[in-house]
């Protein structure tokens, strides 16, 4: 009987739509998480460059690494400010 629709079929369709919506939310959350981790790793790199620059005796090298760290610092700060808060 092609006209006969079971209530279980309707329930399955509803649950499938709900599962798809939850899966999409999880995918979006994972994307935001990846962006936060990327920002954290970049901040750790800035910290490493700052620590390495303190080990050099030459001020030109120290200033050069500090400038690179400062420029690199702009990227994660921008991403942290623009990412949504959960």
N, C-alpha and C positions, 0 to 999 in steps of 0.2 A: 504494500500500500504506500504509494509515494506521497499521499496527502497527510499521512499520519506522522505527527511530530511528537516525539517523546519529551516529557518534562526533563528527563535526564540530558537530552540533547541541548535543550535551552540552557540548563544549568552548566553544562560543559562549555557552551559558547560564552556564557557570561564569565565563567572562571578563566577561560582562555584570554579574554580581553583584560581581565583584572591582572592576570599574570604578566601579560605583555606590558601593561602600564608600570607594574612594579619593577620589571626588568629594565625598562627605560630609565626609571629613577635611579636604579643601581648603576647603570652605565654612566649617567650624568655625574653621580657621586664619585665614581672611580676617576672620571676625567678631572674633576676638581681636585681630588686627592693627588693625582699625578702632578698637577700644576703646583700644588703646595709643596710636594716633595722636591720638585725641580727648584723652586724658590729657596727651599731650605739648603739644598746642596750648593746652590750658588752663594748663599750667605756663608756657608762653611768655607767655600773657596776664598771668599773675601777675607775671612778671618785667618786662613792659612797664609795668604799673601801678606797680610799685615804682620803676622808673626815672623815670616821669613824676612821681610824687609828690615826688621829690627836686628837681625843677625849680621848685616853687612856694616862694614866700617865706613865705606864711601857714601857720602850723603847723596850723590847723584843716583845711585842705585836704590837707596832707601826712598828717595822722593819719587823715582820712577815707578817702583812697585806700589807705593802709596797712591799714586795717581791712577794706576791701572786698577787697584782695588776700589778706589772711589768711583771710577767709571763703571766698573762691574757691579757695584752696589746699587746703582740706579735701576737696573733691570729687575731684581727681585722685589725691591721696594714698590716699584710700579705694579708688578703682578699681585703683590699682597694687598695693595690698596684697592685694586680693581676687581679682585676675585670676590664672589659673594660670601657672606658670612653664613655659617650653618647654625 
